[in-house]
Amino acid sequence: MTENSQKSEKKTKKNREKIDCNYLKFGENEKKYEKSNIEGELYEVDAKKLEILDELEAYPTLYDRKEIEIKLSTDGSIRHAYIYLLRSWRADLLATSSVMLTTYSSLGPHGRVYVDT
C-alpha cells in the first residue's frame, strides 16, 4: 500500500457516515412504487473513484446514477449524494436475487467488501 493510498483510505474512513434516505422500491407492477427508508454508508470520492464506481455499477448500461438529498442519522444534517438505480425492472429479478436489503454495509452478509484502491 502506498503512502497516497494510505492517506486515501484514512480520508475515506473519516468521511464514512451512516445515512437515511428515501428510495423508490419497485413493486410487482412497474408503475407502482413504495417509498421506504434505507440505511447505508456515505463516502467522499474524487472524480477517478466515481469513474470506478460507475464501472462497478455498470452505469449507464444497467443502472442510472441519480443525485438525491440524504439525512445523516448522526446529526440530522442534509447532504447530497449519488445513488445507483436499476434502469429497468423485470419481475424475475426478485426470484433470482438475494434477500431485499433495507440496510447496506460493505461488511454485510453479501461478502462483497468495499476495497479502496
C-alpha positions in Angstrom: 0.0 0.0 0.0 1.5 3.3 -1.0 1.5 6.4 1.2 -1.1 8.1 -1.1 -3.4 5.0 -0.8 -3.0 5.0 3.0 -4.0 8.7 3.1 -6.9 8.0 0.8 -8.0 5.1 3.0 -7.9 7.3 6.1 -9.9 10.0 4.4 -12.5 7.5 3.2 -12.9 6.1 6.7 -13.0 9.6 8.3 -15.8 10.6 6.0 -17.9 7.4 6.3 -21.2 8.1 8.0 -24.5 6.2 8.3 -27.3 7.8 6.3 -31.0 7.5 6.0 -32.7 8.3 2.7 -35.9 7.7 0.9 -35.7 5.5 -2.1 -38.2 4.0 -4.6 -38.6 0.3 -4.4 -40.2 -1.4 -7.4 -43.3 -3.3 -6.8 -44.8 -6.1 -8.9 -46.4 -3.5 -11.1 -43.7 -1.2 -12.6 -45.9 1.8 -12.3 -46.4 1.5 -8.5 -43.6 2.5 -6.2 -43.3 2.2 -2.5 -41.3 4.8 -0.6 -39.1 3.4 2.1 -36.0 4.4 4.1 -32.7 2.7 3.6 -29.6 2.9 5.8 -26.3 3.0 4.0 -22.8 4.4 4.0 -21.7 7.8 2.7 -18.3 8.2 1.1 -16.5 11.2 -0.3 -14.9 10.2 -3.6 -13.0 12.1 -6.2 -13.6 12.0 -10.0 -11.4 8.9 -10.5 -13.2 7.0 -7.8 -16.6 8.0 -9.3 -15.4 6.5 -12.6 -14.5 3.3 -10.9 -17.9 3.2 -9.1 -19.7 3.8 -12.4 -17.9 0.9 -13.9 -18.6 -1.3 -10.9 -22.3 -0.4 -11.0 -22.5 -0.8 -14.8 -23.5 2.8 -15.3 -25.2 3.8 -17.6 -25.9 0.3 -19.1 -27.6 -1.4 -16.1 -28.0 1.4 -13.6 -28.7 5.1 -13.6 -26.8 7.4 -11.3 -29.0 10.0 -9.5 -28.2 12.8 -7.1 -30.5 12.8 -4.1 -30.9 14.6 -0.7 -30.0 12.4 2.3 -30.3 13.0 6.0 -27.4 11.9 8.2 -28.6 9.9 11.2 -25.5 11.1 13.2 -26.5 14.8 13.3 -29.6 15.2 11.1 -27.9 17.3 8.6 -28.9 17.2 4.9 -26.4 16.3 2.2 -26.4 15.5 -1.5 -25.2 12.1 -2.6 -25.4 9.8 -5.7 -27.3 6.6 -5.7 -27.5 4.0 -8.4 -30.9 2.9 -9.6 -31.8 -0.1 -11.8 -32.7 1.2 -15.3 -35.5 -1.2 -16.0 -37.4 -3.7 -13.8 -38.1 -7.4 -14.5 -40.3 -9.4 -12.2 -37.8 -12.3 -12.3 -35.1 -10.2 -10.6 -36.7 -10.8 -7.2 -37.0 -14.5 -7.8 -33.2 -14.8 -8.6 -31.9 -12.2 -6.2 -30.7 -12.4 -2.6 -32.8 -11.0 0.2 -34.2 -7.5 -0.3 -31.8 -5.2 1.7 -33.1 -2.5 4.0 -29.5 -1.6 5.0 -26.2 -1.8 3.3 -22.7 -2.2 4.7 -19.7 -3.2 2.7 -19.1 -5.7 5.5 -22.6 -7.2 5.1 -23.6 -10.9 4.5 -23.2 -10.5 0.7 -19.4 -11.0 1.1 -18.6 -8.0 -1.2 -16.3 -5.9 0.9 -15.5 -2.4 -0.4 -11.8 -2.2 -1.3 -10.3 1.2 -1.5 -7.8 1.1 -4.4 
